[in-house]
Amino acid sequence: MTGVREPIPGVVYPDPKRLSQYLDSGELPQISLAEALCASFKTHAGATALHTPDGPVGYAELDSLTDRFAAALLGLGLEPLDRVLFQSDNCAELVYAFVACLKAGLIPVCTLAAHREKEIGFLGCHVDARLHIVQGSGGGFDLEEFALGMQKEILTIRHIVSLTGPARDGVMAMDELINGIAADKARVEVDEVPRDPFQVGVFQLSGGTTGTPKVIPRMQNDYLLNALLTSEVLGFRRQDVMFMPMPIIHNACMICCLLPTLLSGASFAIAADMRPESWATLFAQNKPSFLFLIRPLLPRLEAALEIQPAALDSIRAFWSADAARVIRHKYNKPAYGMFGMAEGMNMYCREGDPDEALDWTVGHPLSRFDEARLVRPGTEEDVDDEEIGELICRGPYTLAGYYNAPERNREAFTTDGYYKPGDLMVRRKIGGRHYYAFAGRTKDVVDRGSEKINCEEVETAVSTHAAVAGCAVIGMPDPVLGERVCVYIVLRAGKQAPDVPELQEHLKSLGFAKFKWPERIEYIEALPLTKVGKLDKASLRKDISLRLEQESGQE
């Protein structure tokens, strides 16, 4: 078999010719992600899969729990290829639910706990979601109540399941569903689910650089390959304990840590929450050997080290998309940089790479069949080494097209199938091998922590405020998050200027996720324009940098 059995309308499947090449070479697996996980769970049945605040969970227990939840979901009338919205912070139950969906043949839609009406309403309707899985109502935001409200907008939703909360009107509790079916019966039902390695396994989300996030179909075997190559390149070992505090459902954690961990028989550690105290407890109890961090989380690590000074004694390596050099020099531990995208292409630095590559680059692609080209922006003309170019890429685990987005696909791909993520890079030969260094973005985004915020989307929302005549959103430099959202506003005549809390409340009322809210406002008489009449954001970025420097000097 060299292609999907039952194509899903709106899904763009890989080019048959290139797919055959990946299969004939043995690079692309011919089993599903679900099958590979089931095999790993059996092989490592006696080992610990998860370290949780409530204690360890073994692979055998994880296998049984996920069998039972998978069978329970099918018992609700859900069918393979039905779509499932996920909204939860990190917890063991989120892992159970994700794996159970894979076993049941359901397709997880990896939305974030921070998403609100605008994102969930669009995505739920776009994918015809049948199930909404949320965390319980114990946190600061009641996701159960939110899901009940969204059910009125997403008419295809049939069920809402709470991961950690008790049953309530209109919401089912996961533990009650699990306890309602015997393990042996569940295993039989799971074994009967059809498996297709060429079918969609997961719907990941784009970083939102073109407005509302686009839906990314990741196939069972391409997601599996991505995870297996990560495990191989980073050298995951069965005795490893991995800690990555970023959202589990986010592609970065899913493909770089959780799935490689479960496929290699290692252990994945989950903190009680994001407080440094919880991290310190995890370090003391679980002694992680591999730590995955981004730059905005380093202050939190420092605070945890003040509580638990010996926390890093067990660490044998760090992974970081944006701070590997800083970590290596600060903590005197191996640290590997990387570049990645939910759409597929990953690059990593490896153990044994020259110091120049470790300090300067994000490594090189995972697969021998990954094709990464750097071209002059807006063209398909290749640039030379040491010259900044726009990345275009294709390969065995890079998407062939966004779900049900033909217009976007026409913009996002070259005529011969290379994906254009909008990243600028530089290629350099070091020790006889080409390495890549990240050099910025071609698109108008704010890079706040690990989240990409589309400026135009926020500008459209801010413009609906009664006092706003015009606005421009830019990223202002921030030592912790990299950038924060700053909006320059031209006021309507006679209107009172809104302050930051008022403007944030306005975006909240429109259903925008909190990380997209402006955190600073500057008022100007007119928006600056270039000589050709386009908005001159470069001058605004220069202005906010100068303002921040002046304010820093006055402190």
C-alpha distance (Angstrom), angle and dihedral (degrees) to the residues before:
residue distance angle dihedral
M1 . . .
T2 3.80 . .
G3 3.79 102.6 .
V4 3.78 147.3 32.7
R5 3.82 118.0 -67.0
E6 3.80 99.4 -146.8
P7 3.82 112.2 20.6
I8 3.80 116.5 -146.5
P9 3.83 112.4 -130.1
G10 3.80 110.1 -110.0
V11 3.82 95.0 24.8
V12 3.80 117.5 116.0
Y13 3.81 108.7 -145.5
P14 3.84 124.8 -156.3
D15 3.77 122.1 -79.5
P16 3.86 105.6 -89.3
K17 3.81 94.1 -135.2
R18 3.80 95.0 53.0
L19 3.80 91.0 39.6
S20 3.80 89.9 56.9
Q21 3.79 89.6 50.8
Y22 3.81 91.9 53.5
L23 3.81 91.4 47.0
D24 3.82 97.8 44.0
S25 3.80 90.2 51.5
G26 3.79 91.7 51.9
E27 3.80 92.0 -121.3
L28 3.80 97.0 117.1
P29 3.83 115.3 58.3
Q30 3.79 119.8 -124.6
I31 3.78 94.3 -146.9
S32 3.79 128.6 78.6
L33 3.80 126.7 -105.3
A34 3.80 88.1 -115.9
E35 3.81 91.9 55.9
A36 3.80 92.2 47.6
L37 3.81 91.8 51.4
C38 3.81 92.0 48.3
A39 3.82 90.1 51.4
S40 3.81 91.5 49.2
F41 3.80 92.1 49.3
K42 3.80 90.3 54.9
T43 3.81 94.7 44.2
H44 3.81 92.3 50.5
A45 3.81 97.6 34.1
G46 3.80 93.1 134.0
A47 3.82 95.9 49.4
T48 3.80 131.4 86.4
A49 3.80 114.1 -99.0
L50 3.81 101.1 178.9
H51 3.78 135.2 22.9
T52 3.80 106.5 -155.0
P53 3.82 134.8 174.3
D54 3.81 86.4 -104.2
G55 3.80 94.3 51.6
P56 3.81 139.6 -84.9
V57 3.80 124.4 -36.5
G58 3.79 116.5 -153.5
Y59 3.78 125.2 -141.9
A60 3.80 91.4 -112.3
E61 3.81 90.9 53.6
L62 3.80 91.4 45.7
D63 3.80 89.6 50.8
S64 3.80 92.8 51.4
L65 3.82 96.0 43.6
T66 3.78 92.3 50.2
D67 3.80 92.5 46.0
R68 3.79 90.3 54.0
F69 3.79 95.5 45.7
A70 3.82 90.8 46.5
A71 3.80 91.1 52.2
A72 3.82 90.8 45.7
L73 3.80 91.1 54.2
L74 3.77 91.3 50.1
G75 3.79 87.4 48.5
L76 3.81 89.1 60.2
G77 3.78 88.4 64.4
L78 3.79 97.2 -97.7
E79 3.79 114.4 143.4
P80 3.82 134.0 -152.6
L81 3.83 111.8 -78.3
D82 3.82 92.9 27.0
R83 3.79 110.1 135.8
V84 3.82 124.1 -117.5
L85 3.82 124.9 -161.0
F86 3.81 113.2 -142.7
Q87 3.81 123.1 -157.2
S88 3.77 117.0 166.5
D89 3.76 144.2 116.9
N90 3.79 117.4 -120.9
C91 3.80 115.1 -61.2
A92 3.80 138.4 132.4
E93 3.80 90.4 -105.0
L94 3.80 90.2 61.4
V95 3.81 89.3 57.8
Y96 3.81 90.8 48.3
A97 3.79 91.9 51.2
F98 3.80 95.3 45.9
V99 3.80 94.0 49.9
A100 3.80 91.1 43.2
C101 3.80 90.9 55.4
L102 3.80 90.1 52.3
K103 3.79 89.9 50.5
A104 3.80 91.4 48.7
G105 3.81 91.3 49.3
L106 3.81 90.7 -115.8
I107 3.81 118.1 141.0
P108 3.82 115.8 -123.1
V109 3.81 114.2 -141.4
C110 3.79 103.3 -150.7
T111 3.79 104.1 -141.3
L112 3.79 120.6 157.4
A113 3.78 129.8 -111.4
A114 3.82 86.6 -122.2
H115 3.81 94.0 59.4
R116 3.78 116.0 106.6
E117 3.80 140.7 -173.7
K118 3.78 97.3 -50.4
E119 3.80 96.7 51.5
I120 3.82 99.3 33.5
G121 3.79 93.4 43.9
F122 3.78 92.5 52.7
L123 3.80 96.9 41.0
G124 3.80 95.9 44.1
C125 3.79 91.7 52.7
H126 3.79 93.3 40.1
V127 3.82 94.1 57.6
D128 3.86 96.7 32.1
A129 3.81 91.0 -121.7
R130 3.80 115.8 -154.0
L131 3.81 100.2 -173.2
H132 3.81 134.0 36.0
I133 3.81 115.3 -157.8
V134 3.80 114.9 -166.5
Q135 3.76 139.5 169.9
G136 3.78 117.6 -104.4
S137 3.77 123.5 -87.1
G138 3.80 96.6 -103.2
G139 3.83 96.0 101.9
G140 3.76 130.3 75.8
F141 3.81 93.3 -82.4
D142 3.80 123.1 49.0
L143 3.80 103.1 -130.4
E144 3.79 91.6 176.2
E145 3.79 91.8 59.1
F146 3.79 89.1 43.1
A147 3.82 91.5 53.3
L148 3.80 91.3 49.3
G149 3.78 88.8 54.1
M150 3.81 93.3 46.9
Q151 3.81 90.7 51.2
K152 3.80 87.3 72.0
E153 3.81 89.3 58.3
I154 3.82 100.0 37.1
L155 3.77 98.2 57.4
T156 3.81 95.0 -175.4
I157 3.83 92.9 64.2
R158 3.79 109.2 110.9
H159 3.80 102.0 170.0
I160 3.80 141.9 23.8
V161 3.80 119.3 -156.1
S162 3.80 124.8 -168.3
L163 3.79 116.2 -148.0
T164 3.78 98.5 -155.6
G165 3.79 108.3 6.1
P166 3.82 129.0 90.7
A167 3.78 120.6 -102.9
R168 3.81 115.1 -81.7
D169 3.78 135.0 169.1
G170 3.77 108.3 -54.9
V171 3.82 94.8 2.8
M172 3.81 128.1 89.1
A173 3.80 123.8 -151.9
M174 3.79 118.1 -125.0
D175 3.80 95.1 -140.6
E176 3.81 91.5 54.2
L177 3.81 90.5 51.1
I178 3.82 90.8 49.5
N179 3.80 93.0 47.7
G180 3.78 90.6 49.8
I181 3.81 95.4 71.4
A182 3.81 132.8 53.4
A183 3.79 119.2 -119.1
D184 3.82 95.8 -124.0
K185 3.81 92.6 50.3
A186 3.80 91.0 46.7
R187 3.81 92.6 52.0
V188 3.79 91.5 54.2
E189 3.81 91.7 50.9
V190 3.81 93.3 47.0
D191 3.80 91.3 49.3
E192 3.81 89.1 56.6
V193 3.83 94.3 57.1
P194 3.84 109.3 110.7
R195 3.81 115.0 -114.6
D196 3.78 124.9 -150.0
P197 3.81 116.7 174.8
F198 3.81 90.4 -162.8
Q199 3.80 94.9 55.0
V200 3.80 128.0 94.5
G201 3.79 110.3 -81.6
V202 3.81 100.9 174.8
F203 3.79 137.5 12.5
Q204 3.79 105.1 -141.9
L205 3.81 122.5 -177.2
S206 3.77 132.3 -120.6
G207 3.79 118.7 -119.9
G208 3.79 89.9 -100.8
T209 3.80 95.0 -108.0
T210 3.82 91.1 143.7
G211 3.81 98.8 44.1
T212 3.79 121.4 -84.7
P213 3.82 108.2 25.7
K214 3.80 115.9 -87.1
V215 3.80 119.9 -129.4
I216 3.81 115.2 -111.8
P217 3.81 117.9 -157.8
R218 3.81 109.0 -144.8
M219 3.79 111.3 -169.3
Q220 3.79 121.9 -133.7
N221 3.79 94.3 -112.8
D222 3.81 98.1 37.4
Y223 3.81 91.4 52.3
L224 3.80 88.5 46.8
L225 3.80 91.7 50.7
N226 3.81 91.1 48.4
A227 3.81 90.9 53.3
L228 3.81 95.0 43.6
L229 3.80 93.0 50.2
T230 3.81 90.4 48.5
S231 3.79 90.9 52.1
E232 3.81 90.8 48.6
V233 3.81 96.7 45.4
L234 3.80 95.9 45.4
G235 3.79 91.5 42.9
F236 3.80 100.7 -122.9
R237 3.81 112.4 -167.0
R238 3.78 130.2 -159.8
Q239 3.79 91.0 -117.5
D240 3.81 92.9 53.4
V241 3.80 123.5 114.9
M242 3.80 111.2 -154.2
F243 3.80 126.1 -155.9
M244 3.80 121.0 -171.3
P245 3.83 112.6 158.7
M246 3.82 95.6 -170.6
P247 3.84 116.3 106.5
I248 3.80 108.8 -64.4
I249 3.81 92.6 -143.4
H250 3.83 92.0 54.3
N251 3.80 113.4 99.7
A252 3.81 92.5 -119.9
C253 3.79 93.3 62.1
M254 3.79 94.7 34.0
I255 3.80 98.2 53.2
C256 3.81 100.8 27.3
C257 3.79 99.9 42.8
L258 3.82 123.6 -0.8
L259 3.81 101.2 48.5
P260 3.84 95.2 38.6
T261 3.80 87.5 50.0
L262 3.81 94.6 51.6
L263 3.81 92.3 44.0
S264 3.81 93.0 51.3
G265 3.80 97.5 45.4
A266 3.81 94.3 -114.1
S267 3.82 125.7 132.2
F268 3.81 128.5 -100.5
A269 3.81 116.6 -150.2
I270 3.82 121.7 -148.3
A271 3.79 121.9 -162.8
A272 3.80 121.3 -142.5
D273 3.81 89.5 -119.0
M274 3.80 141.1 -34.2
R275 3.81 97.1 -78.0
P276 3.83 115.5 119.2
E277 3.81 87.8 -125.4
S278 3.80 89.9 61.3
W279 3.78 91.2 47.8
A280 3.79 90.5 50.9
T281 3.80 90.2 51.9
L282 3.80 90.8 50.3
F283 3.81 91.9 50.0
A284 3.80 91.4 50.5
Q285 3.81 96.2 45.9
N286 3.81 103.7 34.4
K287 3.82 104.5 26.2
P288 3.81 98.2 -149.2
S289 3.79 117.2 -144.9
F290 3.82 98.0 -163.6
L291 3.80 122.9 43.6
F292 3.80 123.3 -166.6
L293 3.81 114.4 -162.0
I294 3.78 142.1 157.4
R295 3.80 123.7 -146.8
P296 3.85 96.5 -100.7
L297 3.82 89.4 61.0
L298 3.81 96.8 54.2
P299 3.84 93.9 90.3
R300 3.79 88.2 55.4
L301 3.80 90.2 51.5
E302 3.81 89.7 50.8
A303 3.80 90.4 52.9
A304 3.82 90.4 49.3
L305 3.82 90.0 50.9
E306 3.80 90.0 55.0
I307 3.80 87.6 58.7
Q308 3.81 96.0 38.4
P309 3.84 107.9 25.3
A310 3.81 93.6 179.3
A311 3.82 93.2 51.6
L312 3.80 94.7 113.9
D313 3.80 96.4 48.4
S314 3.81 91.0 95.2
I315 3.82 95.1 44.7
R316 3.81 113.8 108.3
A317 3.81 96.6 174.6
F318 3.80 145.0 2.9
W319 3.80 128.8 -143.1
S320 3.79 118.0 -154.9
A321 3.78 133.2 166.0
D322 3.79 93.8 -157.7
A323 3.80 112.4 11.2
A324 3.81 109.5 43.1
R325 3.80 94.8 122.7
V326 3.80 93.0 47.2
I327 3.81 91.4 49.4
R328 3.79 93.5 46.5
H329 3.79 93.4 52.6
K330 3.81 96.3 37.6
Y331 3.81 98.9 47.3
N332 3.82 101.5 22.0
K333 3.80 91.7 -128.2
P334 3.82 130.3 125.5
A335 3.81 109.2 -91.4
Y336 3.78 127.1 -178.1
G337 3.78 125.4 -154.8
M338 3.77 123.4 -145.5
F339 3.77 145.9 179.0
G340 3.77 123.7 -148.0
M341 3.76 148.4 153.7
A342 3.78 136.0 -159.0
E343 3.81 86.4 -120.7
G344 3.80 90.3 68.6
M345 3.81 124.2 -99.3
N346 3.81 113.5 114.0
M347 3.79 128.8 -178.0
Y348 3.81 124.5 -168.9
C349 3.75 140.3 -177.2
R350 3.78 111.1 -128.9
E351 3.77 138.6 -147.5
G352 3.79 107.2 -87.2
D353 3.81 96.0 28.3
P354 3.84 114.2 140.4
D355 3.80 115.6 -91.5
E356 3.80 89.9 -114.2
A357 3.80 90.3 58.7
L358 3.81 93.2 44.7
D359 3.81 92.3 50.0
W360 3.78 100.2 39.2
T361 3.80 109.8 29.5
V362 3.80 146.8 48.7
G363 3.80 90.4 -129.9
H364 3.78 127.0 -118.3
P365 3.81 134.4 -64.0
L366 3.79 123.3 -65.3
S367 3.79 101.7 -129.9
R368 3.80 128.8 55.1
F369 3.81 85.2 -134.0
D370 3.81 95.3 53.9
E371 3.79 110.1 116.1
A372 3.80 114.6 -155.9
R373 3.79 119.1 177.9
L374 3.80 130.3 177.4
V375 3.79 114.7 -147.2
R376 3.76 136.8 174.9
P377 3.82 106.2 -85.6
G378 3.78 111.7 -90.2
T379 3.81 93.5 13.5
E380 3.80 139.0 74.6
E381 3.81 92.7 -127.5
D382 3.81 112.3 123.8
V383 3.79 120.0 -125.6
D384 3.80 127.1 -142.7
D385 3.79 127.8 -105.9
E386 3.82 113.8 -74.9
E387 3.83 90.3 24.8
I388 3.81 121.5 112.7
G389 3.78 111.5 -115.1
E390 3.78 140.5 165.5
L391 3.81 113.4 -98.1
I392 3.79 118.8 -121.7
C393 3.79 118.4 176.4
R394 3.79 147.7 172.0
G395 3.78 135.2 174.1
P396 3.80 146.7 131.6
Y397 3.82 95.6 -58.6
T398 3.82 101.4 31.4
L399 3.80 116.7 103.2
A400 3.79 122.8 -103.3
G401 3.81 93.7 -152.0
Y402 3.81 144.7 -18.9
Y403 3.79 117.7 -95.6
N404 3.80 114.3 -87.6
A405 3.81 93.4 -19.6
P406 3.83 107.9 117.7
E407 3.82 95.1 160.4
R408 3.78 92.8 50.9
N409 3.81 90.6 46.0
R410 3.78 91.3 55.3
E411 3.80 88.5 56.1
A412 3.80 97.7 39.6
F413 3.81 101.3 52.2
T414 3.79 136.4 56.6
T415 3.77 120.2 -127.9
D416 3.82 90.2 -97.5
G417 3.78 95.9 49.7
Y418 3.81 104.9 -93.7
Y419 3.80 113.4 147.0
K420 3.81 117.1 -129.4
P421 3.84 109.0 -149.5
G422 3.81 94.8 174.3
D423 3.81 95.6 -115.8
L424 3.79 124.2 140.0
M425 3.79 117.1 -144.2
V426 3.79 142.9 168.8
R427 3.81 123.0 -137.5
R428 3.80 120.5 -147.6
K429 3.81 131.8 177.4
I430 3.80 111.6 -129.7
G431 3.78 121.7 174.4
G432 3.79 91.8 -12.3
R433 3.82 95.7 -52.5
H434 3.79 131.6 96.4
Y435 3.81 116.1 -117.2
Y436 3.80 128.1 -176.5
A437 3.80 131.8 -136.7
F438 3.80 124.1 -162.3
A439 3.82 113.6 -118.1
G440 3.81 105.8 176.3
R441 3.80 141.1 -81.3
T442 3.77 133.2 -63.2
K443 3.80 92.7 -152.9
D444 3.78 130.9 78.0
V445 3.79 102.5 -103.7
V446 3.78 141.7 133.9
D447 3.80 111.6 -131.1
R448 3.82 101.6 -148.8
G449 3.78 107.4 177.3
S450 3.80 105.6 -53.9
E451 3.82 93.6 -24.5
K452 3.80 123.3 96.5
I453 3.82 111.4 -148.4
N454 3.79 119.1 -161.2
C455 3.81 108.3 -131.3
E456 3.78 95.4 -154.5
E457 3.81 91.7 54.2
V458 3.83 91.9 53.8
E459 3.81 92.0 42.7
T460 3.80 90.2 54.9
A461 3.79 90.6 52.2
V462 3.82 95.2 45.6
S463 3.80 89.7 49.1
T464 3.81 90.4 62.6
H465 3.82 90.5 66.5
A466 3.81 109.7 107.4
A467 3.81 93.3 -126.1
V468 3.82 97.3 50.7
A469 3.79 121.0 95.9
G470 3.79 95.2 170.2
C471 3.78 139.5 -15.5
A472 3.78 146.0 -176.0
V473 3.80 125.8 -154.9
I474 3.80 121.2 -149.9
G475 3.77 137.4 164.4
M476 3.79 113.7 -103.5
P477 3.82 117.0 -154.1
D478 3.79 115.1 -98.1
P479 3.83 125.7 -178.9
V480 3.80 93.3 -144.1
L481 3.80 107.5 35.5
G482 3.79 98.7 25.0
E483 3.81 91.5 -124.5
R484 3.78 139.1 13.5
V485 3.79 128.6 -160.6
C486 3.80 114.5 -92.3
V487 3.79 122.2 178.6
Y488 3.80 126.4 -159.9
I489 3.80 110.1 -152.7
V490 3.79 134.7 -163.5
L491 3.81 107.8 -157.3
R492 3.78 126.7 -135.4
A493 3.80 112.9 -113.1
G494 3.79 112.4 -86.2
K495 3.80 94.8 8.0
Q496 3.80 124.7 126.3
A497 3.79 114.8 -118.7
P498 3.82 113.3 -110.7
D499 3.79 116.0 -130.4
V500 3.81 123.6 -135.4
P501 3.84 96.8 -90.1
E502 3.81 91.1 50.1
L503 3.79 92.6 49.5
Q504 3.80 91.2 46.3
E505 3.79 89.7 51.5
H506 3.81 88.3 51.9
L507 3.81 91.9 55.2
K508 3.78 90.2 44.5
S509 3.81 89.2 55.7
L510 3.82 88.5 53.4
G511 3.81 90.6 55.2
F512 3.81 98.3 -107.8
A513 3.81 120.3 157.1
K514 3.80 112.9 -107.3
F515 3.81 95.0 -117.2
K516 3.83 88.3 64.7
W517 3.81 95.6 55.9
P518 3.85 116.4 112.2
E519 3.80 112.8 -106.1
R520 3.79 97.7 -168.5
I521 3.82 135.3 30.2
E522 3.78 127.5 -158.0
Y523 3.81 119.6 -173.1
I524 3.80 120.2 -144.7
E525 3.81 134.5 172.8
A526 3.81 94.4 -126.0
L527 3.78 138.3 0.6
P528 3.83 111.7 -104.7
L529 3.80 117.4 -114.1
T530 3.79 133.8 -158.6
K531 3.78 122.7 -123.6
V532 3.79 90.1 -91.2
G533 3.79 92.8 52.0
K534 3.80 99.5 -101.9
L535 3.78 124.7 133.2
D536 3.81 108.1 -86.0
K537 3.80 103.3 -140.0
A538 3.80 91.7 161.6
S539 3.80 89.7 70.0
L540 3.81 90.5 48.7
R541 3.80 91.7 51.4
K542 3.79 89.2 50.3
D543 3.80 90.4 48.3
I544 3.80 95.7 51.8
S545 3.81 91.2 46.1
L546 3.81 90.2 53.8
R547 3.80 91.6 47.1
L548 3.81 91.2 51.2
E549 3.81 91.2 48.4
Q550 3.81 91.5 50.7
E551 3.80 92.2 48.1
S552 3.80 90.6 48.6
G553 3.81 90.5 51.7
Q554 3.80 91.8 51.7
E555 3.80 93.9 54.8
